[in-house]
Amino acid sequence: MKYVVMIFRNVDRVWSADDEQALGRLLRLERELAASGELVSSEGLLPPDEGRIVQIRGGRQVVTDGPFGEAKEQLAGFFLIDAADDDRAQAIAGQVSAAVGDRVELRGTLISAGMPEELR
């Protein structure tokens, strides 16, 4: 089953030597998961102020520049994994959490969880 491990970061935090070490730990974990066949994809994201909201309003596309919302923590990156079961997915999420030194969010994907064919 596929899972997304979401990594969050406080937008006010300044990049530090600790972050450099965390990045090294994440890159090592990325290589390990790729070697085991469990890594589907991983990526860091640009800061929220470089993002955009894209929506259709009144039949027209409207694009709004960031930043968005008042949340201090924003999605900073993700690992898309293909784990044998929920226990393994939680173990991998724990490794990501240890690497970044903070909490991560783990969610299964709809289609791999058995989303009905007619909804695909």
NORHU-V711907 format. One record per pair of residues at least 12 apart in sequence whose C-alpha atoms are under 6 Angstrom apart, sorted by the first residue. I is the first residue (numbers start at 1). J is the second residue. Records with the same first field share a line. If there is no record, write none. Layout:
BEGIN
I=J / J
END
This chain:
BEGIN
1=82 / 83 / 112
2=81 / 82 / 108 / 109 / 112
3=80 / 81 / 107 / 108 / 109
4=79 / 80 / 106 / 107
5=78 / 79 / 105 / 106
6=78 / 104 / 105
7=75 / 76 / 77 / 78 / 104
8=74 / 75 / 76
9=73 / 74 / 76
10=72 / 73
11=72
22=99 / 100
25=99
26=99
38=81 / 82 / 83
39=81
40=80 / 81
41=79 / 80
42=78 / 79 / 80
43=77 / 78
44=76 / 77
45=76 / 77
48=67
49=66 / 67
51=66
52=64 / 65 / 66
END
